[in-house]
Amino acid sequence: MYTDLSLQERERIAIRVSNRSLLINAVLSLLKFFAGIVAHSGAMVSDAVHSVSDVFSTLIVILGVKISSREADERHQYGHERFESITGIVLSIILALTGLAIGYKGTTNIISGAYRHLPQPGILALVAAIVSIVVKEAMFWYTNIYAKKIKSTALRADAWHHRSDALSSVGSLIGIAGARMGWMVCDSAVSILICVLIMKAAIEIFVDAVKRLTDESLNAEEEEKMKAVILAQEGVLQLDLLQTRKFGARVYVDVEISADGNLKLFESHEIAQKVHDEIEHTFPEVKHCMVHVNPMEICQTQE
């Protein structure tokens, strides 16, 4: 169920979460660079670069949320929510490229045998990897909770950027620990597994964002709930049509109902208004519900 939040409230939450992500990522990147250089760990330096990419992805999230939260205007009379889905696609591509880069590096190191010549990292790099895992996993859960709360594809993608960084740090931890024990291939082997996990998340985010751009309808269970609400309204004799389409994080609903053809126009309008109000009240994700009334001969209901 979507949370009933205005565009301004969604923007406020998303910006607050993103600003905290920016601050933490900036500090974490500096710490990783320092640890990587001092402890002679190429894996930790690469991990720091990954954290820097998270800073840029969060900036993209902020831009996407700000645009998608704008009220409707003359050129975009249905609003700007779809811009957030576009942001989700951009971030999923960045996430996929990050995963591929990690996998490519691990694969080439194994094939070329370069892992044998990597210097043994110091204990500081090991500590930095553990701190990064804890912090980035916490950031994933924090960001993902609010992404679900406001139904934000962009914020969800940013959450997975945090997790991809945590996974990258797991690879660094295993690689550093393995290297300190003489198993220099560990880092490269784990990188390939991390690549697969990141790519899976990127594909899921990309598919979800595309669906929201192509007018995908709600699932059958959600539409059945809407049908029940419509038919429960006084004066509705029959549900003739129910169509739904996703619009970014929101939903548009088109309904055709049948009512007594002998009713006055004002009375028919009141029935349609009840359906409209109840749908938008019961399902806060609905941005607008359009209701059309078809006349029905009252004798048909008595057969």
N, C-alpha and C positions, 0 to 999 in steps of 0.2 A: 504494500500500500504506500502510495506517495504521501509525503508530509505536506500539509496545507501551508505553504509558504509563499509570500509574494515575491516578485522578481527582485525587489530591493533587499528582502531578507536573505534570499538565496545568494545574491551578489555579496552581501555583507559577510555571510558565513564562508563562502568560497575564498574571498579576498583575505579574511583573517587566517584561514588555514594555510593559504598560499604564502602569506607574508612570514608566517612562522617557519614554513618549509624553506624559504629563501635564506633566512637567518641561520638555521641549523645547518643547511647544506654548505653555506659559505664558510662557516667555522670548521665543519668537518673536513671540507676540501683542504683547507690550510693545514690542519692537523695531519691529514694523510700525506700531503706533500712533504711536510717536515719529517714525519716518521719514515717515509720511503727513502728520502735522501740520506738521512742520518744513519738508518739501519741497512742501507745498501739493498733495498728491496724494489726491484722493477715491478713486481706484482702490485705493491702498495702504491707506487707512483701511478700505475695504470688505473688503480681503484680511485685515486684522487681525481684523475681526469674524468672518470665516470661520474663522480659526484658533482664536478663542474657542469657536466651536461645536464644534470638534474636542475641546476640553477636556471639554465636557459629554458628547460621544459616548463618550469614553474612560472617563468615570465610569460610564456606562451599561454599557459592556463589563465593567468590574470587578465591578459588581453582578451582571450576568448570569452571569459565570464563577463567582463565589462561590456563587450559588444552584445552578447546574447541577452543581457539583462536590460537593454534599452527598451523603452516603451515603443509601441507601434508608431510609425510615422507615415508620411505621404508615400514614400517609396517602398516601405515594408509594412503594409497595412495589416498583416497577420503577425507582426512582431519579428524578433531577431533570434529566436531560440535555436534555429538550425545552425547558427554560427558556432555554437558549442559543439555540435556534432562534427563540424569541420575541424575544430580544434582537436577533438578526439582522434580524428583520422591522422592529422599532422603528428600528434604525439605518439600514436601507435607506430607510425613509420619511423620516427626517431628511436622509439623503443626497439623496434625490429633491427634497425641498423646497429644499435648498441649491442644487441645480442649477437648479431652476425660478426661484429668486430671482435667480440670476446671469443667466439667460436673459431674464427679465422686465425687469431693469434695462437690459440691453443693447438689447433691442427697443424699449423706451419712449424711450430716449435717441436712437435713430436716427429713430423716427417723429416725435418731438416736435422734433428738431433741437437738443436740449439739449447734445449733445456739442460744438457750436460755441462754447458759452459757458464751457466748463470751463477753469480756469486751467492754464497750462503748468507741469508738475511739475518739481521740482529733481532734480539728479543723485543725491541721497541716496535718493530713492524708487526709482530705477533699480537702485542697488546693493542695496537691501533686497529687491527683487523677485528678483534673481539669487541672493542668499543663501537666500531662502525656497524657490526652486525646487530648489536643490541639497539643502538640509536635508530638505524634505518628500518628495522623491523617494527619498532614502536611507531615510527613515522608512517609506515605503511598502514598499520591498524588505525591510527588516528585519522589519517586522510581518508581511508576507505569508509570509515564509519560515517563521516560527513558527506562523502560522495553518495552513499546510499540514502542518507537523510534527505538530500536535496536533488537526488536523481541526476547527478552530474557526470556525463561521460568523460569530460575533460579532467575533472578532479579524480575520477577513478583511474584514468590513464596515468595521472601524476602519482597516484598511490602505488601503481605498479612500477613506476620508475624508482620509487623508494625501495620496493622489494627487490627489483633487479639489482640495485646497488648493494642491498643486503646479501643477495645471492653471490654477487661478484666478490664481496668481502669474505663470504664463506669459502669461495674458491681460493682467495688470497690466503686465508687462514690455513686451509689444508695444504696449499702449495708451500707456504712459509714453514709450517710445521714439518711437512715431508722433507723439504729441502734441508732443514736443520738436522734431520735424521739421515740425510744422504739420499733420499728418494726424490730427486729433482724433477721427475716426470709428473708428480702429483698435480702441481699447479696447472699444467697444460691439459691433463686429462679431465680434471674437474671443470675447466673452462668450457669444454665441449658440452658437458651435461647442463651447465648453467645456460649456455646458448639455447638449448632446446626448450628449457623452462621459460626463458624470456620470450622466445618466438611464439610459444603457445599463448602467453598472455597478450602479446601484441596482436595476434590474429583475432583473438576473442574481442578485444577492444575495437579493432578495425571493423569487424563484422557488425557489432552492436551499433557503432556510429553510422555505418552505411544503411542499416535497416531504418534508423531514425530519419534518414534523409530521403528514403524512397517510399514513404507513406505506408509502412508496414502496419497492419492492424493489430489490435490487442489479441491476446490468446483467447481460446474458446471459453475458458473458465471465467475470465474477467468479463467477457461479453455476456455470458449467461447471468452473471450477477446484475449487469445493467438491464437485461431483459426483465428480470424479476422486479427490479425497482420501477421500471416503466409500466409494467402490467399491473402493479399494485396501486397505481394512481387512480383515483375516482374519475370516472368518465371515459377511461381508456377501454375500448371494447376489443381492440386487437392491435398487435404490433405487426406492421406491414414491412418495415425495413429498419435495420440497425447497421450502420457502417461506422467504423472507427479508423483513425489514422494517427500515427505518432508524428509529433512535430517537435523535434529536439527532445527536451525533457517533459513536454506536455502532450496532450491528446485532444484531437477534435472529434466530435461525435455528431453524426447525422441520423435523425430518427424520423420515421413516418408512422403515424398511429391512425387508427380509425376511431371515430366518435359518432354519436347519433347525428345523422344528417338533418334532423329537424331542429337541432339546437340553433340558437342565435349566434351570430359571429362572435359577439362578446363572450358568450359562454364557451364556445370552442377555443377561443383564445386563452381563456382561463385554464382550461385543461392542458393546453400546450405549455403554458407558463409553469404549471405545476410540475410537468415532466422535466422541463428545462431546469428549474430551480433544484429539484430533487437530485437529478443527475450530477449537477455541478457541486452540490452540497455533499453528496455521498461519496463522490469520486473526485477529490481535490486535484488530481492530476489533469482533469478535463479543463482545458482553457476555454472552450466554448461548445455548447450543445445547440444544434439547430433542430427545431421540431416542426414538422409539417403534418397537418391534420387532413385526413381523407374522410369524406362523408360516407356513412353506412346506413342503409335502410334498417330501421330498428327491428323490422320483422325478421331479418336475417339472423339476429341473435336469438330468436325464439324457436328456430327450427331444431 
